[in-house]
Each structure stands twice: as structure tokens, then as C-alpha cells.
Amino acid sequence: MKKSLIAVALVGAFAGVAHAQTAVQIYGTIDAGVQKRSGQTLSIGKRASNTLGFKGTEDLGNGLKALFQLEIRYEPDTGTVESGGRPLFQGQSRVGLQGNFGMVRIGRGLTPYQETVGAFEPFHALPHQAGFYTDLAVAGYTSTPLDPAVNSNNRWSNAFWYNSPVVSGFQLNTAIATKENNGAPAILGRGTVAAPQYAAGAQASSNPFSVTGTYNNGPAALMVGYERNAIESKVMSVGASFSVTPELKLMALASRQDQDNTRFLNTKTNAWILGANYTMGPGKFLAGYGQKDPDNFIKTKQMSLGYEYSLSKRTYVYLDASRKNGPQRQFNTFNGAAAPDETVNFYTIGVNHSF
């Protein structure tokens, strides 16, 4: 109730200051559907993150702008703030400046690596079970191992971002975070139960940083990205997409995670995805297949199909089906003990509206 009142107050506050800014926008997305997962009952869920956001710019003259963005995420079936215990502005909270030099921001948001890699998988970075974004696309990597378990695994708090201008299709995107304690659980790593490598509430052993380079030229797009998190796990990805025709887009992505700093076994994980989007009138077909292959461990294989039908520019209905085979839980980071190899089928149908 308290958080709901805060959100209402914020809406009023931003509406009141809109006249003092060059541009202020209230925006959001609401997505809800019916879903079924193997071994579980039918439930109400979501395909995309549900957001309520506020963003604005102020013209400071000489091509310089001040900018801000705040984004709340919430659960559509209950109306509560997303996954109890997460920050109110779980999506992002950043302020910065933009000019001929590019854009600088400070606060909380997606890492450049996480923001870029999602554009090269066929379900366009949707964080749900039919998509590839949170697992195979990043080879099982997490950007935030020292954050509370309820937090998302692809956003940094206490960070600084720089995005270069786009020059002949090329852009550089970077971020670095502080070593601040964000309330993490203990991580056993190369330690013991009595003396874990990272104790509960531990600070980072090095500053997390993230960098990507992108190139867009007409129908073709390329990316290369690298990131190191607070416990010195590393991930690298290369991706490409090509619009064969205005209707057909093909994409490929390869990723590799290195966990030498916290594991004795299974330290390397490779993953790859092939995908396609095909538009036919108001409908779009999505298809993808990928694999994740940890050293000397069970492979994960996933095939997903989706269909979106646009009822308007802001509203579409969707239908997804996926089949994922492999260990459905993380294995022990110390000795590589195996989780059961399972096959999980997932189905969902729903509606998405943006405003």
C-alpha cells in the first residue's frame, strides 16, 4: 500500500513539473497472459516486463541537454511492485547529460552488454521462458552476483555509463560500477561453507565493467561485447543480424562465460543461438534454436516458436511455445555436482499494450 501511494504521488509530482522541462513523458507497458509449464498448474503470468516510467530532457543550450529516467516494474496479476523486495525503481533510475560528446549517466540501469546482446536473439530480449535472453544468450552469466537474490541479474546499481555518438554506423557503449555492498548472500566459490570465497554482504573484489561495440548499416547489424562482474566472472559475445527482405530478418549469436575465479570445475560455458523473424501483414513469426554447453557437463538445448498479431500500433496478442532440455537448476559452483537433466515444455498466450 505504501509503495502504491508513493507511485501515485510521483505521477502527480511529475505532471506538475512538466511545464518547467523541455519534455517530460510518462510511459509504460502492461503485459499479461495465461501460461503453462511442465509439472505446474495453469497460471497468470507475463511475457514482457510491466513498466511505469518517467523520462525527460531539458535543453541547456549549445547542444547540451540534461536528462533523467525513472522506471517502476510491477506484476500485472496482483498490481504489486515486481518480485517483492526489489527496489521501487527496479527498471532504472538514471540522470545525466547529452551533447556532441555522446551521453553520460549515473545511477541504476541495464549494463551495456545486457542492453546490446538482447537485440541479437529472436525474442527481442523478452525476459520469459520462451525467450533466450536471460540464459542461452548470455551463456548463463549474471551481471549481479553480489546483489540480493530477488534483484534482476542484468542491471547495475551505483554505476556510471558512457555512450559515444554514432559515427558512420559505429557506437561504443561502456559502464563501470563501484564496489559497494548491495546486500548479497554468501557465495561459496573456491572457499568452504565455514569460510566462503565471498561472505554475505561482501564487497566486489574488483570494479565491474561492461563494454560493447555496435555497427548498424542498413539491413546489417553487428555487435561485440565483454563484461566482468563483481566476482570476476567474464562473458564475451559476438552477434550479427541481417534483413534479407523487409519481411525476413535472420540473426546469430555466440557467447562464452569464464568462471575461473570462483570454480574449480566446469569453468567455461559456451552458448549459441540461431533465430529468425518473419513479418506477414499484421503478424510476426519468431523462431529460434540454441545450445548452452558447460565444460564436461550436460548441454542445455532450447527450441522456441512465437507469433505476435498487432491489433494496433500499441497493442498485440501473442502465442509462444518452447521446449528446453537440460539441467533446470544451477549445479554446485564448487564441485560441479549435477542437477537432474529434465525436459520442460512451456506455453503462453496473452496480450501486450504500451502507452
Buried (B, 14 or more C-beta within 10 A) or exposed (E): EEEEEEBEEBEEEBEEEEEEBEEBEBEBBBBBBEBBBEEEEEEEBBBBBBBBBBBBBBEEEEEEBBBBBBBBBBBBEEEEBBBEEBBBBBBBBBEBBBEEEBBBBBBBBBBBBBBBBBBBBBBBBBBBBBBBBBBBBBBBBBBBBBBEEEBBBBBBBBBBBBBBEEEEEBBBBBBBBBBEBBBBBBBBBBBEEEEBBBEEEBBBBEEBBBBBBBBBEEEEBBBBBBBBBBBBBBBBBBBBBBBEEEEBBBBBBBBBBBBEBBBEBBBBBBBBBBBBBBBEEEEBBBBBBBBBBBEEBBBBBBEBBBBBBBEEEEBBBBBBBBBBBBBBEEBEBBEBEEBEEBEBBBBBBBBBBBE
